[in-house]
Each structure stands twice: as C-alpha cells, then as structure tokens.
Amino acid sequence: MPAAIHLKVETAGARLDKYVSQVRPEISRSQAQKLIAAGRVLVNGQAAKPSYEVILADELTIELPPPLPPTQILPEKIPLRIVYEDPDLLVVDKPAGMTVHPAPGNRQHTLANALLGYLPSLEAGEAGRPGIVHRLDKDTSGLIVVAKSNLAHARLAEQFKSRSVSKVYTALVRGRLKPAEGTVEARIGRHPRDRQRMAVVEKGRDARTEYRVLKYLGNYSLLEVRPRTGRTHQIRVHLAAVGFPVVGDTVYGGKSPLLDRQFLHASKLAFRLPSSGECREFESPLPPDLEQALAKVAQG
C-alpha cells in the first residue's frame, strides 16, 4: 500500500505545489506537481490544482507512490576519482568513455555501476539512475555531482531547475571564433530526420550558451563555455550551428587527427551544499588526452 502523510497547513498563502515541497523537502516541487496531477495530494479530502493557495487549517493528504522495484544495475568495483564527499553527496571527475547510466545495449561499466560498487546502499533519485542529478555525454569528461539521499537529490535538482548551478566547460573548436566573447541563443530539439541527434530547430526548447576565447592556437580556439540552460548536447549543437564545431565531435563536426573523442571537459561546477546552503566551487584540470591534443596544436 502507498504511504500517506496527513498534515494541517500552518502557513497560509503558498501555492499547493510549493507548500508540499516546503513541508516535505524530500519531495521536489516538480515531483509535487506530478503527485497533485495524479490525484495523490488531497486538500480537505478533495483533489486540487497545483496553483491552489493553501489556507490555515487546510488538511492535506499526500499519498506517496510505492517504492520503485529494485533496479538490475550490478555494482562494479570501478575506480572513481572523487573530488569531494560529504554525508549528502559526491562530486566525481568522470573520465571520457564512461556512460553515466545504463541504457539498452550498454548495461555495464557505467558511472551508475561504479557508484553502486562504491556505495551499495545508494538509492537516491530515480530507479536506474542511483544518485544521478544531471548527466554528461559519454565522451565528455569532468565534474558531475551525485546525491546520496532523496532529500539531497531534491535540493540539488531544484538548483539545476532554477539554473542557479554554475557549470563551466573547456572546449577546443576548429577556427578562430570571433568575437572573442559572445552568446549563442537558439532553440534546440530533436533533429527532424535523425532522431539520434539534436539540432537547432524553430520549435525546439530555448537554449543559451555563453563563451569566451581563452586563447587562439593557430587555426583553433580554446574556449571557456557556460551553458545557461541544460539541453541535450547543447554546447556541441550551438558551437556547430555557428560554424565552429568541437574538435573531435564526430556527430556534429567530424573526426580529428588530434584525438579520438570530442574536446569537451566539465572543468568547474558550483552549487549550494544541500544541508548548509554554503556555496562551493569544484575544479577539474584537463585530462592527459586533452593536454596532449593542445600540445599538438601548439606545435603546429
């Protein structure tokens, strides 16, 4: 049977979805909206809309869905480079070539397998994605945060949703990108003919990417990139759309003699710690394969 929570409203004026997430911090606002839409949140015994403004002494019943069945992800003893750890979360420096979570045809050797090998009891977040709050493409290296509890997961997810998380990437593109600092704003959605790719499309979702040239290296530009939205393949799609694809990106650019994967690294990540609210920034240096690619470019 689903678990039910009964409580009386003690602070009037808030939207129902916001109030539920405030009094039950382990339930994010988006999760609260889904529960309300499914009729799992009752006000005085009646279904209500997320926009309903609660009043004093309203009686709420929140019916939590039954726990998801255990996933079939097998724990694997894969070494992890842990940049930071506390009781709430891990910040991991993911290597290129590692998929974040299992998918059809790729059930092993993922970050999720490695996380369960490190923390067998990890159950935060969605089934099949233990602790995963956001993701990086398989061939993008760098920083990713992992929640250890549902409360931490909800608080981190809210930060990503509100775009208060600062993400900085280092990218190498072919060509001398000018102006040396700028913004790409273009809607992103599924490619109309190739569903495995994303593209700039009129009916896509709003996307904004800011960049700054760190240095010009011959006919290449080394960039600091800040995605202000979180669309799939956003940086790669936007840079390719303006004519400067990421070096080594075989999906949106082409093969490169410099390296066997895309030159894209999640180098900085800043967010508020779930328990204390303290803002922390973490950094990851370029991995050896990207440093070697830069050395080849510098040599001409």
C-alpha positions in Angstrom: 0.0 0.0 0.0 1.2 3.5 -0.8 2.3 5.5 2.3 0.1 8.5 3.2 1.1 11.7 5.0 -1.5 13.7 6.9 -0.9 17.3 8.0 -2.6 20.6 8.7 -1.5 23.8 6.9 0.3 26.2 9.3 1.3 28.9 6.9 -1.3 30.3 4.5 -0.8 31.9 1.1 1.6 29.5 -0.7 0.7 27.5 -3.8 -0.1 23.9 -3.1 2.8 22.5 -5.0 5.3 24.9 -3.3 3.9 24.2 0.1 4.2 20.4 -0.3 7.8 20.8 -1.3 8.5 23.1 1.6 7.0 20.9 4.3 8.4 17.7 2.8 11.8 18.7 1.5 12.5 15.2 0.1 9.7 16.0 -2.5 10.9 18.4 -5.1 8.4 21.0 -6.5 8.3 19.2 -9.8 7.6 15.9 -8.0 4.9 17.6 -6.0 3.2 18.8 -9.2 3.2 15.3 -10.6 1.7 13.9 -7.4 -1.0 16.6 -7.5 -1.8 15.9 -11.2 -2.1 12.2 -10.4 -4.6 13.0 -7.6 -2.2 11.9 -4.9 -2.5 15.2 -3.0 -5.9 16.0 -1.4 -7.0 19.2 0.2 -9.7 18.5 2.8 -10.3 15.2 1.0 -10.7 16.8 -2.4 -8.3 17.0 -5.4 -6.9 20.4 -6.1 -4.8 22.2 -8.7 -1.1 23.0 -8.1 -1.9 26.7 -8.1 -4.4 26.4 -5.2 -3.4 28.7 -2.4 -3.5 26.9 0.9 -5.2 28.5 3.9 -4.8 27.9 7.6 -6.2 24.6 8.9 -6.5 23.1 5.4 -6.0 19.3 5.9 -3.6 17.8 3.3 -3.2 14.1 2.5 -0.1 13.3 0.5 -0.1 9.8 -0.9 3.4 8.7 -1.8 3.7 6.2 -4.6 5.0 2.8 -3.7 8.8 2.4 -3.9 10.1 1.5 -7.4 11.2 -2.1 -7.9 14.9 -2.6 -7.3 17.0 -1.9 -10.4 19.1 -4.6 -12.1 22.2 -2.4 -12.1 25.1 -4.6 -10.9 27.6 -3.0 -8.6 31.1 -2.9 -10.1 34.4 -2.1 -8.4 35.4 0.6 -10.9 37.8 3.2 -9.6 36.3 6.6 -9.1 38.1 9.9 -8.9 36.2 11.6 -6.0 36.9 15.3 -5.9 34.7 15.9 -2.8 32.5 13.9 -0.5 30.2 14.6 2.5 27.2 12.8 4.0 24.9 14.3 1.3 26.8 13.9 -1.9 29.8 13.1 -4.1 31.5 15.2 -6.7 33.1 12.8 -9.2 35.5 13.5 -12.0 34.1 11.3 -14.8 36.5 10.0 -17.4 35.7 10.2 -21.1 34.3 7.0 -22.5 32.1 6.3 -19.4 28.3 6.4 -19.8 26.5 7.9 -16.8 23.8 5.3 -16.5 22.8 2.0 -18.2 20.8 2.0 -21.4 19.8 -0.7 -23.9 23.0 -2.3 -25.2 25.1 -0.7 -22.5 24.3 -2.2 -19.1 27.8 -2.4 -17.6 30.8 -0.3 -16.8 28.7 2.9 -16.4 29.1 5.5 -13.7 25.9 4.1 -12.0 27.6 0.6 -11.8 30.7 2.3 -10.3 28.6 4.3 -7.8 26.8 1.2 -6.5 30.2 -0.6 -6.3 31.4 2.3 -4.0 28.1 2.8 -2.1 26.0 -0.4 -2.4 23.1 1.2 -0.4 22.7 4.2 -2.8 19.0 4.5 -3.7 18.5 8.3 -4.1 16.8 9.5 -7.2 15.1 7.6 -10.0 15.3 3.8 -10.4 18.1 3.0 -12.8 19.9 6.3 -12.0 21.2 5.9 -8.5 22.1 9.4 -7.1 22.3 10.9 -10.6 21.1 14.5 -10.6 22.4 15.6 -14.0 24.5 14.0 -16.7 27.5 14.3 -19.0 27.8 12.8 -22.5 29.7 9.6 -22.7 32.7 11.2 -24.4 32.7 14.4 -22.2 35.0 14.2 -19.2 34.7 16.2 -16.0 32.7 17.0 -12.9 29.4 15.5 -12.0 27.5 15.7 -8.7 25.8 12.6 -7.2 23.3 12.7 -4.3 23.4 10.2 -1.5 19.8 10.8 -0.2 16.5 11.7 -1.6 16.5 14.9 0.3 19.9 15.9 -1.1 18.7 14.8 -4.6 15.6 17.0 -4.4 17.5 20.1 -3.2 20.2 19.7 -5.9 17.6 19.0 -8.6 15.8 22.3 -7.6 19.1 24.2 -8.1 19.5 22.7 -11.5 15.9 23.5 -12.4 16.3 27.1 -11.2 19.5 27.4 -13.1 21.4 28.5 -10.0 24.1 25.9 -10.6 27.2 27.3 -12.3 28.7 25.0 -15.0 31.9 25.8 -16.9 33.3 23.7 -19.7 36.6 23.9 -21.6 36.3 23.3 -25.3 38.6 23.4 -28.3 37.0 24.3 -31.6 38.4 24.5 -35.1 38.7 28.0 -36.5 39.3 31.4 -34.9 36.0 32.2 -33.2 35.1 35.9 -33.2 34.0 37.9 -31.5 36.2 36.6 -28.6 33.3 36.7 -26.3 29.7 36.2 -27.0 26.4 34.3 -26.6 24.6 31.7 -28.8 20.8 31.7 -28.3 19.0 29.2 -30.5 16.2 26.7 -29.8 17.3 23.0 -29.6 15.2 19.9 -30.3 15.4 16.6 -32.0 16.8 16.6 -35.5 13.9 16.3 -37.9 15.4 13.4 -39.8 17.9 11.8 -37.4 16.3 11.1 -34.0 19.7 10.2 -32.5 20.9 13.8 -32.9 19.8 17.2 -31.7 19.6 20.3 -33.8 18.7 24.0 -33.9 15.0 23.9 -34.7 12.3 26.5 -34.7 10.0 24.5 -32.3 12.8 23.4 -30.0 13.3 24.5 -26.4 15.0 27.8 -25.5 18.8 27.4 -25.1 21.5 29.9 -24.2 25.3 29.3 -24.3 27.9 31.9 -23.3 31.5 31.5 -24.4 34.9 33.3 -24.0 38.0 32.6 -26.0 40.9 31.7 -23.7 43.4 31.7 -26.4 43.9 31.3 -30.2 46.1 28.4 -31.2 46.8 28.7 -34.9 43.5 27.8 -36.6 41.9 26.7 -33.3 40.2 28.5 -30.4 40.3 27.3 -26.8 37.1 28.3 -25.1 35.5 28.7 -21.7 31.9 27.8 -22.2 29.0 28.4 -19.8 25.7 26.8 -20.7 22.9 28.8 -19.1 20.3 26.1 -19.9 20.6 22.4 -19.9 19.6 21.0 -23.2 20.9 17.7 -24.5 24.2 18.2 -26.4 23.7 21.9 -26.0 27.3 23.1 -26.3 28.1 20.8 -29.2 25.0 21.8 -31.1 25.3 25.5 -30.5 29.0 25.7 -31.5 28.4 23.6 -34.6 25.5 25.8 -35.5 27.7 28.9 -35.6 30.3 27.1 -37.7 32.8 26.2 -35.0 32.2 22.5 -34.0 34.0 21.0 -31.1 37.2 19.3 -32.2 36.8 15.5 -32.4 32.9 15.6 -32.3 32.0 13.1 -34.9 28.3 13.7 -34.5 28.2 17.4 -35.1 31.6 18.1 -36.7 33.9 15.4 -37.9 36.9 13.2 -37.0 40.1 14.9 -35.8 43.7 13.8 -36.0 44.3 15.3 -32.6 42.2 12.9 -30.5 39.7 10.1 -30.6 36.9 11.9 -28.8 35.3 15.4 -28.5 37.4 18.1 -26.8 34.9 19.0 -24.1 35.6 18.9 -20.4 33.4 19.9 -17.5 36.0 21.9 -15.7 34.1 23.8 -13.0 30.9 23.1 -11.0 29.5 25.4 -8.3 26.3 24.9 -6.2 25.0 25.2 -2.7 25.5 22.3 -0.4 22.1 20.7 0.5 22.5 20.8 4.3 24.3 24.0 5.0 23.4 26.1 2.0 27.1 27.0 1.6 28.2 27.7 -2.0 31.1 25.6 -3.1 33.0 25.5 -6.4 34.9 22.5 -7.6 37.5 22.3 -10.4 39.0 19.6 -12.6 42.2 20.0 -14.6 42.2 18.9 -18.3 42.9 15.2 -18.5 46.1 13.9 -20.3 44.5 13.3 -23.7 43.2 16.8 -23.9 46.5 18.3 -22.8 48.3 16.2 -25.4 45.9 17.5 -28.1 46.7 21.1 -27.1 50.4 20.3 -27.2 50.0 19.0 -30.8 48.1 22.2 -31.8 50.8 24.4 -30.2 53.5 22.6 -32.2 51.6 23.3 -35.4 
